[in-house]
Amino acid sequence: MADRYFSANKMISFLFVCSGLLLLLAVSLSSVPLLFVSLFFIYKLVYAPTLGLANSIAMAHVENREKFFPIIRIGGTVGWIFAATVISLLKAETTATPFIISGVVSIVSGIIFFFILPYTPPAAKNSTFNWRDVVGVDSFKALNVEGSGFKVFITTCFFATMLSTLYDQYAPLYFHSAGLERTAAYMSIGQISEVLVMALIPLLCLRFNLKTLMTFGLLSIVICNGEFSGNIFKRSVHQECDCRRRAFAAGK
């Protein structure tokens, strides 16, 4: 609905400002767990559409999408690396500082976007308002198209996104327990590799089709998470054995 009935450039500006205000409000009420969690949940709902809106704006104004969109997308990853580096330099991983910085930057970005982003008309301009379109009921028809593989695509994306979210949430805790400081900077190594991969996508598209590239990407996710899980398991076993050795020595 965000870019269907409203201009995408104005909507993304509005959502950035609102999400920034919600994040700052959530931080100010962190002493009340229920309010904090509720506000943070609302913040995620408000912020989430900005990811799709950014893609919509880029796709609407870029002529050669296959060639230039990956280059544009790299900008977001570079920004992620820069933000992670700043947080690590401030040693603020375990404080509320990242939330405050994110909230302020979100508000400022929303104001700037309002003036500089190109006009992107709504997709449903001059059409009547329909709740089926808002809820997305008709989009589920794509699941029943024979031979499209859309069901497999949606299911795969669901689990891949789940893995990514779990990694972002729990990897810092693992790194911290392993004795590593400045975990944000360590995690940005993954974004550095992402930049290299996205820079190669235009060249790879000349050699492989999109389905093949997505298959390679999904296999890399399996390998990466498998290796990460193996390391966690080994560390857990090592810690358990160490605890038992100490308990046995103390018993003697």
Secondary structure, 3 states (H helix, E strand, C coil): CCCCCCCHHHHHHHHHHHHHHHHHHHHHCCCCHHHHHHHHHHHHHHHHHHHHHHHHHHHHHCCCHHHHHHHHHHHHHHHHHHHHHHHHHCCCCCCCHHHHHHHHHHHHHHHHHHHHCCCCCCCCCCCCCCHHHHHCCHHHHHHHCCCCCHHHHHHHHHHHHHHHHHHHHHHHHHHHHCCCCCHHHHHHHHHHHHHHHHHHHHHHHHHCCHHHHHHHHHHHHHHHHHHHHHHHHHHHHHHHHHHHHHHHHHHC
